[in-house]
Amino acid sequence: QVVPCIHSQLPGLSVEMGADAKPTLPLAPGARVAVIGAGVAGLQTAAALLQNGFEVVVFDTAPDVGGVWRENFEGFGIQAPIELYQFPKYLYKEHCADWKDGQIISGPEIQGYIKAYVARTPKLQESLRLSVGVTSVQQKSDYWEVAFQKAGGGLFSSGSERFSYVVICTGMYNKPNRPTYDGMDGFKGSIVHSSEVLDSSIAKGKRVVVVGGGKSAMDLTVQMCKAGATAVTLVTREFHWPVPLHLLDILPIKYVTLNRVATPTVSPGCYMKERKAPMKQAVGCLHGTYWGIVGLVFRLQFRLWSPYPKRQVDTDVMSFGGQVLNYEVRDCLKAKKATRKVASITRMDSDSLILSDGTKVPADIVVLATGFSKNYDFMSSVVPRLGMEKDGLYLYKHIFPAAVPGMAFVGSEAVTFNNILSYFLQAQLVASVLTGSAVLPPKEEMEKDIEVAKKWKRSFLAETSTRAAQILLHMQPYHDDLMKTMGLPHKRKSNPLAEILSPYSALDYKDINVAIVKPAAKVV
C-alpha cells in the first residue's frame, strides 16, 4: 500500500526555503531524495544516490521500469550500435555474453537489459514506486512536498511525502505530440500516434500516410510497407540527412562523428565558445570541407540526388537529432512501395490529405510520427521560476536550474548520441553535489553560464522546441566538461592515438564512483 508519510524538518535543508532560498549542501546522510521517472536516467540517478547513503524514492506512473523502452511502436529499437548504449556499471556483455560491437538492438531487448540492471541491485528495486504518478511537486518553507496518486485508486491510494531534494528524470519524450489540421474531425479513417502502432498489421490492405521527418517516421514507413499496405506516403515538411551505420559501408560512423578528430570540425567549431580570428577562419574552412565531403558520401550511399537536405550534415544533425538508418527506406522508395512528399499538410478531407503543394493524398490511416513534447504539469508551481523559453529549458550544465535550488534534471533536458552514458555522468555529478564533493557556483554565475549557452546554441542551431537540450555531436566535449566539474580526468584512453581516434563508450567510465572517492570540495 502507498500511505501518506509525514516527516518533521528534514536534514540538509535551510529553514528559509522560499523562492530565493538555497538548500544547505551537502545533504545530511540519510536525507530523502525523490526521483521522478524510472527510465535509464532515473534508475542511474537512484543508484548513484543510494550508493552514497541517501534514502531514495523513485516514482513512475508506468507499471514497469524502462520509460520509453517499456512500450513503443512495433519494430522500434536503438539507432546507435549497442556499445554506445549501455550502462557503465552493467555493460551489455555482462547481460548478453555473445554480443558484438556494431549490433543494433531491438526495443524489447533493451527493455530486458534495463530490467536486468534493476534486478541486480536489491536496494534499487526497493526504492521503486511503480504505478504511482506524481500529481504535484511544491517547494515549502523547509522541504519539498511531493503528492502522488496510485493507479487504480482505493484506500490510501493517494498521499504526499516530504523530501530534501527532487530530481526530475521524466525524459525528453514523455507526451505524444499530436498536431491538429483543418478538417481533421471530418476524416473518416484512423489517426494514430506512432507510439500507438503496436501492431503494424493494421496497415494491411490500407492506404497509409506517415507524417514526420525523424527516425520513427522512417522506421514506420518501412513497417507499413512490410505489413502489406496498398500505398504508403511519407509526408515531411523538411528533408533531413540520413546517417549510415558505416561510411562507404566500411568504416563505422562513430569514427567519423564522435571521436576527438571530428569534434572540432562540428559547427561552430568549439564547445560553448566562439573561436577568435584567424583560428575561426581556419576552423570554418575545415568545417565546410570535412562535412561537405561527409555529405557527398551520404548522398552517394542513400542515392540522394533531388531533393536533398538544405543544411550541412553537422548542423542538420545537431538541430534535429539525426537518424541513423540502414537502406530499407531508400529501397522502399526506389521500389515505389512508398512515396515521399516534402510538403506540409494544409487540411484533411474525409478520405485524403491536402498538401501545401496542392497534392491530394488518399488515406485510410494517418500515422503521426511527430515526436513528443514535455509534460511538466505535475510541477506547475515551479515551472514559472524555471524560465522555460520557446526553444526549451536552459539549465546549468543541462542539469541545474539556477533559480530553483534543491532541484535537478537528469535526462530530461539533454540529447546526445549516447544518452544512457550522458545520463550516468549527469547522475554522478548530482550525487557529487549532494555529498559535497562538488559545490555549485552562486546563482548569478550559473545564470551567466546559461546565457552563454543560449547565445552559443542560437548562433548556429535551427529554432526548435528542443534547441536548449541539443548536444549530440558536441557530446564528447560535454562529457569532458562534466568530468572536469567532478575533478576527474577527462582523458581516459590507454594511449594518445586511441585518445584521438577511438570514440568513448561506457567502458571508459566504468570505474567512476565520484562522490565516494573524491574527498575535497570544489566550486564548479
C-alpha positions in Angstrom: 0.0 0.0 0.0 1.0 3.6 -0.6 0.3 5.6 2.5 0.8 9.3 3.4 4.1 9.9 5.1 4.6 12.9 7.3 8.1 13.9 8.4 9.4 16.6 10.7 12.0 19.1 9.4 14.4 17.2 7.1 18.2 17.2 7.4 20.1 19.1 4.8 17.7 22.0 4.2 17.7 25.6 5.4 14.5 26.7 7.2 14.2 29.7 4.8 13.4 27.7 1.6 11.2 30.2 -0.3 11.6 31.1 -3.9 15.1 32.7 -3.3 16.3 30.2 -0.7 19.2 27.8 -1.2 19.3 24.3 0.4 22.1 23.5 2.7 24.5 21.3 0.9 25.9 18.8 1.3 22.7 16.9 2.4 23.0 15.0 5.6 23.4 11.2 5.4 20.1 9.5 5.0 18.4 12.6 3.6 15.4 11.8 1.4 15.5 12.4 -2.3 12.6 12.0 -4.7 13.5 10.8 -8.2 10.6 11.2 -10.7 10.9 8.8 -13.6 12.1 5.2 -13.8 13.8 5.2 -17.2 17.5 4.9 -17.7 18.1 8.4 -16.3 16.0 7.9 -13.1 17.4 4.4 -12.4 21.0 5.5 -12.7 20.3 8.6 -10.6 18.7 6.5 -7.9 21.6 4.0 -8.0 24.2 6.8 -7.6 22.3 8.4 -4.7 21.6 5.0 -2.9 25.3 4.2 -3.2 26.1 7.4 -1.2 23.7 6.7 1.6 20.6 8.7 0.7 17.1 7.4 1.1 15.6 7.4 -2.4 12.1 7.0 -3.7 11.6 6.5 -7.4 8.1 7.4 -8.7 6.7 6.3 -12.1 3.2 6.2 -13.4 4.0 3.1 -15.5 3.7 -0.4 -14.1 7.3 -1.3 -15.0 10.7 0.4 -15.4 12.2 1.4 -18.7 10.5 4.6 -19.7 10.3 4.9 -23.4 11.7 1.4 -23.8 8.8 -0.2 -21.9 6.5 0.0 -24.9 6.6 1.7 -28.3 5.8 1.2 -31.9 6.4 -2.2 -33.5 10.0 -2.5 -34.7 11.4 0.2 -32.5 15.0 0.0 -31.2 18.2 1.9 -30.7 19.7 3.7 -33.7 23.3 3.5 -32.4 25.3 0.4 -32.0 25.0 -1.3 -28.6 28.5 -0.2 -27.5 27.1 3.3 -27.5 24.0 2.4 -25.4 25.0 0.6 -22.3 25.2 1.1 -18.5 28.7 1.9 -17.4 28.0 -0.1 -14.2 26.5 -3.0 -16.1 28.0 -3.5 -19.6 25.9 -5.2 -22.2 28.4 -8.1 -22.3 27.5 -8.8 -18.7 23.9 -9.2 -19.7 24.4 -11.0 -23.1 27.7 -12.8 -23.5 27.5 -13.3 -27.2 27.1 -9.6 -28.1 29.2 -8.0 -30.8 30.3 -4.4 -31.5 28.1 -2.8 -34.0 24.9 -4.7 -33.1 21.7 -2.8 -33.3 19.4 -4.0 -30.5 15.6 -4.0 -30.6 13.4 -2.1 -28.1 12.3 -5.3 -26.3 15.9 -6.4 -25.9 16.9 -3.1 -24.4 13.9 -3.3 -22.0 15.1 -6.7 -20.9 18.6 -5.3 -20.3 17.2 -2.4 -18.2 15.1 -4.8 -16.1 18.3 -7.0 -15.6 20.1 -3.8 -14.4 17.5 -3.2 -11.8 17.3 -6.9 -10.7 21.0 -7.0 -9.8 20.5 -4.2 -7.2 18.0 -5.0 -4.4 18.2 -1.5 -2.9 17.3 -0.1 -6.3 14.3 -2.5 -6.5 13.1 -1.5 -3.1 13.2 2.2 -4.0 10.7 1.9 -6.8 7.1 3.1 -6.6 5.7 1.9 -9.8 2.1 2.7 -11.0 2.4 5.7 -8.8 2.0 9.0 -10.6 3.3 12.3 -9.1 0.5 14.9 -9.2 2.3 17.9 -7.7 5.8 19.0 -6.6 5.8 22.0 -4.3 8.6 23.8 -2.5 7.6 24.6 1.0 9.4 26.5 3.7 12.0 23.9 4.5 11.2 20.9 2.3 9.7 19.6 -1.0 6.3 18.2 -0.8 5.6 15.5 -3.4 2.0 14.5 -3.9 1.1 11.3 -5.7 -1.7 9.1 -6.8 -1.5 5.3 -7.1 -3.1 3.8 -10.2 -6.4 2.0 -9.6 -7.4 4.1 -6.6 -8.6 2.5 -3.4 -7.8 3.1 0.2 -4.6 5.1 0.8 -4.1 5.4 -2.9 -3.0 9.0 -2.7 -0.9 11.0 -0.3 2.2 13.2 -0.1 5.7 12.9 1.3 8.5 15.3 2.2 11.9 15.3 0.6 15.1 17.2 0.9 15.8 17.2 -2.8 14.0 16.4 -6.1 15.5 15.1 -9.3 13.3 15.2 -12.5 14.0 12.2 -14.7 10.9 12.2 -16.9 12.9 12.2 -20.1 12.8 14.1 -23.4 9.9 12.0 -24.8 7.0 11.7 -22.3 4.0 13.3 -24.0 2.9 12.4 -27.6 2.9 15.4 -29.8 -0.4 15.4 -31.8 -0.7 18.3 -34.3 -4.1 19.3 -35.5 -5.2 20.1 -39.0 -8.2 21.8 -40.6 -10.8 19.2 -41.4 -9.4 16.6 -39.1 -12.8 16.0 -37.4 -14.3 15.0 -40.8 -11.6 12.5 -41.6 -13.3 9.0 -41.7 -10.1 7.0 -41.4 -7.9 6.3 -38.4 -5.4 8.8 -36.9 -2.9 7.3 -34.5 0.4 8.5 -32.9 3.5 6.5 -33.7 3.7 5.3 -30.1 0.3 3.6 -30.5 1.3 1.5 -33.5 2.0 -1.7 -31.5 0.8 -4.0 -34.4 1.7 -3.0 -37.9 -0.8 -5.4 -39.4 -3.4 -2.6 -39.1 -1.8 -1.4 -42.4 -2.6 -4.5 -44.4 -4.7 -3.5 -47.5 -4.8 0.1 -46.4 -3.6 3.4 -47.7 -1.2 4.8 -45.1 0.2 8.3 -44.7 3.2 8.6 -42.3 3.6 12.2 -41.1 7.1 13.3 -39.8 10.7 13.5 -40.7 12.5 11.8 -37.9 13.8 8.3 -37.2 10.4 6.9 -36.1 8.8 8.2 -39.3 11.4 6.3 -41.4 11.0 3.1 -39.3 7.3 3.2 -39.6 7.3 3.8 -43.3 9.3 0.6 -43.7 7.0 -1.3 -41.2 3.9 -0.2 -43.1 5.4 -1.4 -46.4 6.3 -4.7 -44.9 2.8 -5.1 -43.4 1.2 -5.0 -46.8 -0.2 -1.5 -47.1 -1.5 -0.8 -50.6 0.1 2.6 -50.6 2.5 4.3 -48.2 3.2 8.1 -48.4 5.8 9.7 -46.2 4.9 13.4 -45.7 7.6 15.6 -44.2 7.9 19.4 -44.1 11.7 19.2 -44.4 14.1 16.6 -45.6 16.8 15.7 -43.1 20.1 13.9 -43.6 20.0 10.1 -43.1 23.2 8.8 -41.4 24.6 5.4 -42.5 25.8 2.9 -39.9 29.0 2.6 -41.9 30.7 5.2 -44.1 31.0 3.7 -47.6 29.7 0.5 -45.9 33.2 0.0 -44.4 34.0 2.5 -41.6 31.7 2.6 -38.5 30.1 6.1 -38.5 31.2 6.7 -34.9 34.7 7.1 -36.1 33.6 9.9 -38.4 31.3 11.8 -36.0 32.1 11.1 -32.3 35.9 11.0 -31.8 38.2 13.8 -30.9 39.2 14.3 -34.5 35.7 15.0 -35.7 34.5 17.1 -32.8 36.5 20.3 -33.6 35.0 20.3 -37.1 31.4 20.5 -35.8 29.8 23.9 -36.2 30.6 26.3 -34.7 34.0 24.6 -34.0 34.3 24.9 -30.3 32.0 23.7 -27.5 30.4 26.7 -25.7 32.9 29.2 -27.1 33.4 31.3 -30.2 36.7 30.9 -32.0 38.8 34.0 -32.4 40.2 35.0 -35.8 42.3 33.8 -37.5 41.5 30.4 -35.9 37.8 31.0 -36.6 38.5 31.3 -40.3 40.8 28.2 -40.3 38.3 26.1 -38.4 35.4 27.4 -40.6 37.3 26.2 -43.7 38.0 22.8 -42.1 34.3 22.6 -41.1 33.0 23.2 -44.5 35.4 20.9 -46.2 35.0 18.0 -43.8 31.2 17.9 -43.6 30.9 18.7 -47.3 32.8 15.5 -48.1 30.8 13.6 -45.5 27.5 14.9 -47.0 28.6 13.9 -50.5 29.3 10.4 -49.3 25.9 10.2 -47.6 24.3 11.3 -50.8 26.1 8.5 -52.7 25.1 5.9 -50.2 21.5 6.8 -50.0 21.1 7.9 -53.6 20.1 11.4 -52.7 20.0 13.3 -55.9 17.0 15.5 -55.6 15.7 16.7 -53.3 18.4 16.5 -50.6 18.8 18.4 -47.3 19.5 22.1 -47.4 21.6 22.3 -44.3 25.1 20.9 -43.9 25.2 17.5 -42.3 26.5 18.5 -38.8 24.1 21.5 -38.5 21.1 19.4 -39.5 22.0 16.6 -37.2 22.7 19.0 -34.3 19.4 20.8 -34.9 17.1 17.8 -35.5 18.7 14.9 -33.8 19.9 12.8 -36.7 18.6 9.5 -38.0 20.9 6.6 -38.3 19.4 4.3 -40.9 20.0 1.2 -43.0 18.9 1.2 -46.6 15.4 -0.1 -46.1 13.7 3.3 -46.6 15.8 4.0 -49.6 14.9 0.7 -51.1 11.2 1.1 -50.4 11.2 4.4 -52.2 13.3 3.1 -55.1 10.9 0.1 -55.5 7.9 2.5 -55.4 6.5 0.7 -52.4 6.5 4.2 -50.7 6.4 7.8 -51.9 8.0 10.8 -50.2 6.4 14.2 -50.2 8.3 17.2 -48.9 5.4 19.4 -48.0 3.1 20.4 -45.1 -0.5 19.4 -44.6 -2.9 22.2 -45.2 -6.2 20.3 -44.5 -7.8 16.9 -44.3 -10.9 15.7 -46.2 -13.0 12.7 -45.4 -10.6 10.3 -47.1 -7.5 12.3 -48.0 -4.9 14.9 -47.0 -4.3 18.1 -49.0 -0.7 19.2 -49.0 0.8 22.6 -49.4 2.0 21.8 -52.9 -1.6 21.1 -53.9 -1.2 17.3 -53.9 -4.2 15.3 -52.7 -3.1 12.1 -50.9 -5.7 9.4 -50.3 -5.6 7.8 -46.9 -7.2 5.2 -44.7 -4.7 5.6 -41.8 -2.7 8.6 -40.8 0.3 7.8 -38.5 1.6 10.9 -36.6 5.3 10.2 -36.2 5.5 13.8 -34.9 7.5 13.1 -31.8 6.9 14.1 -28.2 6.6 17.2 -26.1 7.5 17.8 -22.5 4.9 17.5 -19.7 5.8 19.3 -16.5 2.2 19.8 -15.5 2.8 18.0 -12.2 5.2 20.8 -11.1 3.1 23.8 -12.3 4.0 25.7 -9.2 7.7 25.5 -10.0 7.6 26.0 -13.8 7.3 29.8 -13.8 10.6 30.0 -11.9 12.4 27.7 -14.4 12.5 30.3 -17.2 11.1 28.0 -19.9 11.5 29.6 -23.4 10.2 28.8 -26.9 13.3 26.8 -27.7 13.4 24.9 -24.4 14.7 24.9 -20.9 18.2 26.2 -20.4 19.9 24.7 -17.3 23.3 25.0 -15.8 25.2 22.1 -17.4 21.9 20.8 -18.7 21.1 19.8 -15.1 20.6 22.5 -12.5 18.0 25.3 -12.7 19.7 28.5 -11.3 16.5 29.9 -9.9 15.2 26.7 -8.2 17.6 25.4 -5.6 17.0 21.9 -4.4 16.1 20.5 -7.8 18.0 18.9 -10.6 17.1 17.4 -14.0 18.8 14.3 -15.3 18.0 13.0 -18.8 15.2 15.5 -19.2 17.0 18.4 -20.9 19.9 16.8 -22.7 20.1 14.9 -26.0 23.2 13.1 -27.1 24.1 10.1 -29.3 24.8 8.1 -26.1 22.0 9.1 -23.8 22.5 6.3 -21.3 26.1 7.3 -20.7 25.4 11.1 -20.6 22.7 10.5 -18.0 25.1 8.3 -16.0 27.6 11.2 -15.9 24.8 13.7 -15.0 23.7 11.4 -12.2 27.2 11.2 -10.9 27.5 15.0 -10.8 24.2 15.3 -8.9 25.5 12.8 -6.4 28.7 14.7 -6.2 26.9 18.0 -5.4 24.6 16.4 -2.8 27.5 14.8 -1.0 29.6 18.0 -1.1 32.4 16.7 -3.3 31.5 19.4 -5.8 29.9 22.8 -5.0 27.7 24.7 -7.3 28.6 28.3 -8.0 26.4 31.2 -6.9 23.1 31.7 -8.7 24.5 34.7 -10.6 27.4 32.7 -12.1 25.1 29.9 -13.1 22.8 32.4 -14.9 25.8 33.9 -16.7 26.8 30.4 -17.9 23.2 29.7 -19.0 23.2 33.0 -21.0 26.5 31.9 -22.8 24.8 28.6 -23.7 21.8 30.4 -25.1 23.9 32.7 -27.3 26.1 29.8 -28.4 23.2 27.5 -29.4 21.2 30.2 -31.0 24.1 31.2 -33.2 24.1 28.0 -35.3 21.2 25.7 -34.4 17.8 25.9 -36.1 15.0 27.1 -33.9 13.2 24.1 -32.5 11.3 23.5 -29.2 14.3 21.4 -28.0 17.2 23.6 -29.1 18.2 24.1 -25.4 18.7 20.4 -24.9 20.6 19.6 -28.1 24.2 18.4 -27.5 24.6 15.5 -30.0 27.8 15.9 -32.0 29.3 18.0 -29.1 28.7 15.1 -26.8 32.4 14.4 -26.0 33.2 18.0 -25.0 30.1 17.9 -22.8 31.2 14.7 -21.2 34.7 16.2 -20.7 33.1 19.2 -19.0 31.1 17.0 -16.6 34.3 15.1 -15.7 36.3 18.3 -15.1 33.4 19.6 -13.0 33.7 16.5 -10.8 37.5 16.9 -10.6 38.2 13.7 -12.5 40.5 13.2 -15.5 38.5 13.5 -18.8 41.1 11.8 -21.0 40.7 8.1 -20.1 42.2 6.2 -23.0 45.2 3.9 -22.7 47.3 5.7 -25.3 47.4 9.0 -27.2 46.4 7.5 -30.5 43.3 5.9 -29.0 42.5 9.1 -27.3 42.3 10.9 -30.6 40.8 8.3 -32.9 38.7 6.0 -30.7 35.2 7.2 -29.7 34.4 7.0 -26.0 31.9 4.4 -24.6 30.6 3.2 -21.3 33.6 1.1 -20.8 35.8 4.2 -20.4 33.7 5.4 -17.4 33.1 2.0 -15.7 35.3 2.8 -12.7 33.7 6.1 -11.7 32.4 6.4 -8.2 32.9 10.1 -7.9 31.0 11.1 -4.8 32.7 8.3 -2.8 36.3 8.6 -3.9 36.7 12.4 -4.2 37.4 13.9 -0.8 37.9 17.6 -1.5 35.1 20.1 -2.2 35.4 22.2 -5.3 33.5 25.1 -6.7 32.4 24.3 -10.3 
